[in-house]
Amino acid sequence: MSTRLEEQIRADIVEAGRRMYERGFVASNDGNISARLDERRLITTPKSVSKGFMTPDMMVIVDQDGRKLAGDRDPSSELPMHLEIYRNRPDVNAVVHAHPPNATGFAVAGIPLTRAVLAEVITTLGSIPIAAYGTPSTAELPEAVRKYIKAHDGMLLANHGAVTCGPSVMAAYYKMETIEHFARISLVARMLGGENLISREEVERLQGLRGMYGIAAPAPLCADPDAPGGDQVLCQVLEAPESTERLVPEVNAVLRQASRDGEIRLTYGELTALIADAVKNLRD
Ligand SMILES: [Zn+2]
């Protein structure tokens, strides 16, 4: 006999899966969703099933170590990643994993979504780092996720996808939507020449508003962005330049960095673009 709460959670997992599939966040049988039922039991999507066509009775109930307690099917092979998140985050009641194409594109390119550019992302998720590549279904993936999960509600998974968590199934799902939306906007802005960054002061003002919206802050910003340190990161790195202006063109951030340490740091992409530009000018 399932309780009303369990029935609601099963229905939410079905609904989140349907939206994930409909929005193209997953193909084929990709992705998985899980939720806490109580202190010792979790409920999760089964393996080898399209997330767009699940029914509430398909779900699998497992214990904290992933051993099956109930259900006709077997849990996803990515369940250990979910278990690692629950172990590290007592406040989290649900985990969503998908391969949304824009966010996954950033994950494949090795570009984290750590620039302060959108108010709603700054208030809800803060920064979105990339967990190191780990072979799917092995202990490598939980280990990679472990590094960031204490300070982040969402992260990219290198050459794989993204994972989000939250107090409920729909809250975790919405964070996945936010990440994908943010990735798409970042992509368009970069195609148009780059983002204007929100200043650090404005970021602090935005994060100060979290209480007003009832948003729990995942973690403070790192005092030293270059050395978040340790095998578990406890703060967030966010690219938000110090400025009296609230919006700062990205190029200024590069120059400011240069004037501070006497060197210019370029990403590989920026360097390649400069070289390509120089070669083109030579030819013209
Ligand atoms: Zn996956």
Residues whose N, C-alpha, C, O or C-beta is under 5 A from the ligand:
A	BS01	ZN	G31 G161
